[in-house]
Amino acid sequence: MKEDKLVLNNLSKKENYFISLLPLLNMAHKLLTRKNSGKKPFSYNFHFDLKIHLIEESYEQITSYISNKKGEVNLSILNEISLDLISATKEIKIESLVNDFKYLSNQINETVNIIEKM
């Protein structure tokens, strides 16, 4: 994923919440890719490529929203990413990794819930 340098001056509360999602998306991307590159990659039914594309798209939407102060971030994609991270746990046997995916899912979901109420 391309990591742009963002100017973080005079951000609204909503923009700050969006920024807090960037490291979560980055970590989700990293963990999913690492698992898929390992000895036991995700099954075909998991649709790894689609999940990664959604993460990259959301990341780009957020950075564009912050940088350009226009456009919108599709919150339904973020909700879908949260659900995808939970579904990934069905194919993971290492408990600490399962917990990492659950944590990321929960944090994304909670942040989206806050943003939706703004």
Secondary structure as UniProt FT lines:
FT   HELIX           13..37
FT   HELIX           44..46
FT   HELIX           48..68
FT   HELIX           75..88
FT   HELIX           89..91
FT   HELIX           95..116
//
